[in-house]
Amino acid sequence: MLFLLKEEMALQELTRRLATVITHVDEIMQQEIRPLVAVDIIEQLHRQFAILSGGRGKDGAPIITFPEFVGFKHIPEEDFLNVMTYLTSIPSVEAASIGFVIVIDRRRDKWSSIKASLTRIAVAFPGNLQLIFILRPSRFIQRTFTDIGIKYYRDEFKMKVPIIMLNSVSDLHGYIDKSQLTQELGGTLEYRHSQWINHRTAMENFALTLKNTAQMLQTFGSCLASTELPRGMLSTEDLLMSHTRQQDKMQDELKLLGEQGITLLSCIQEPTTKNPTRKLNANELENVATMERLLVQLDETEKAFSQFWSEHHLKLNQCLQLQRFEHNFYKVKLALENLLEELAEFTGIGDSVMHVEQLLKEHKKLEEKGQESLEKAQLLALTGDQLIQDHHYSVDSIRPRCVELRHLCDDYINENKKKYDTLGKSLELHRQLDKVNQWCEAGVYLLASQAVDKCQSREGVDIALNDIEAFLGTAKEYQLLNPKEFYNQFELILTVDIKAKAQKVLQKLSDVQEIFHKRQVSLMKLAAKQTRPVQPVAPHPESSPKWVSPKTSQSSTLVTLALLPRTSEEPHTGTNLNSLEKEDDGTKFEVKNEEMFTRSHDDGNSELEQLDREDLSPSKCIVRDLLETEETYIKEIKSIIDGYITPMDFIWLKHLIPDALQNNKDFLFGNIKELYEFHSRTFLKELGKCAENPELLACCFLKRVSLWSLTK
């Protein structure tokens, strides 16, 4: 798999980088040239028969000093060779290539010691020699022997470099600067042999530890990479914790090693820290450079291992993430599938408002029960998306599971919504049916409460019709649907039982509406019988017909209303509704026609009036004619108001009035009501006062001249 290939490449990179570190450590410590370390020859170094003081010649050549040492000729050849090999390997390659300068101090010794030193140097010195300085013995005899010995034994020493004999240190200062010589040689160079040994030993131990650590990290990395991934979450968690503990231990060791290196470097630089004016000698500068290079290699070791660990830790983490994701996936999937099964079994839609409300509560509980699983599934899908964005090694396994989770969530949400919508529709249906029942019951109560005796007058009929019209208007407030709209709106949820219930209620609604229609028709017929037409008003009293009572004109009104369209009546069902229909038929009124005055009666009245006129004076006859004309005029105006103006407000006659004349009574009849009020209440009374006093007639007309002009 891809992640195995990536970790294998990470292990190869770790091995390569750590091998480079090991090689660089060997190069820094020159292990390929000098297999020895200070700890191996610590006793020989402490004897101090040869030292590398850190001084340099004028051309930068390292100086090795052979201080005065009793028994130099008794030093074993192996010890001498080891010390020389070690000392010549310490300076840098560039400095060593210049060649070494040897200073042999034998001022208190004998010629034999000088001879032994030169012999050993000639035979066993491993480095490149440049020059040899010898401080000859200070005693006269030994100095003489030395001069003679040098002349005779020069060829025996086989020296290819100059040997300069010096009588004193002042002569040596002519060749080497005093700052490059130790105090024993009259110089100012500070050198402590024990400190030098400690620094060399510490640096070599640090380098060795760094090298061993790099090798150990190589082995540890190989072990981590070869570990087989477990299949269970608990096993993976244990493995991750175990590897993390080992890595933490390695990190602690690297950190401790780094602290040791920094401490050692500060110890080497301590002289300049205490005394800023002091300068480090060549040995100390090379030690500082060596430590800095070793610390660089330590840093490279840490980086190489950290990079490998990050890859390995990522692999273990991703393995654990995948196992957790799959575990939660199967758990959440099972929960959602169970919820979908419960929803599928939740098939009831209720048979009443109370039942539907109870089902809605149960559905709400089921929805709340599944909310946690739904949120977990959605969150798990987001977690899977994040794993994919983080380039998880098992993207091909995670992506289809995320898709499946979202499908399950969508199915659950859609089923929930579908069930909720169905129950909402069912609740609305049953509420509509309850509203229809309530409306029908209220309508039946209204019809039953309309008393028959109150409908004998035109005002009673109008009140009854207005009540019916107002009640029918409440159908909009109840939002009652007609059967077609009802079935179109609720067709999808109509079961056999609910459909039968709905048909029964809708039939009841139709029956009640039909009874209302019949009641309206009956009341309209009754109102039509109580209305009379208006008789024409003659311009002269002598030609005007006698006034007829309004009751005598009802037959003409019936003729007018007979032209109105009639609605066919359909049979009704239901005992209550039939009883209401029979009661409505019993409230129909029979209008009694009064007999009109016979012509013989009119002729008799004319004869009586003629006899009365013969007894009256001419002026009184005129006043009486004016009174009769005024009374006839007032009655005819009243007939117009009652027969034409007032019926325009009747609801059951509004369909006969053209739209252009609706609410335009004032435009049609002008101030006819004001004329009626004036003539009936004012002018008729004043004319009556003139019946016995005709001389007041002129004043009456003059007084009302303005209003009289309105009547003309």
Disulfide bonds with the S-S distance in Angstrom:
none
